């Protein structure tokens, strides 16, 4: 049992730093998508394809630009739960090295997902999203187990 406990207790400072860096990586990915969206919108405006009035609501945005709007919105869906679970685990001091590995694996899948989303390969993107969701669900299970075993009131 002592060996198993090391998964939660070994090098806590490094573990927290790696988890915080995973959060920063997800934030950087979101900023990257915002910048890409801005770049394609400005180019479309300069080419006369869109007007600023179109951005009161993006419903009438051209399809090739709407994918960027959707990509940004996507960064505020599943990743929000990712932020919550990582922050809660750190705050309750129940994050394990399993959490660290899963957090970075989640980030890898988010990067792959956004790259496919912008390339519009829907079938491949769906498979990547499902894998990322599976990683998140394992994180959630690990969080629940850690809470039951290690959380203190």
Secondary structure as UniProt FT lines:
FT   HELIX           2..9
FT   TURN            10..11
FT   HELIX           12..46
FT   TURN            47..48
FT   HELIX           52..56
FT   HELIX           58..60
FT   HELIX           63..74
FT   TURN            75..77
FT   HELIX           78..91
FT   TURN            92..93
FT   HELIX           97..119
FT   HELIX           122..150
//
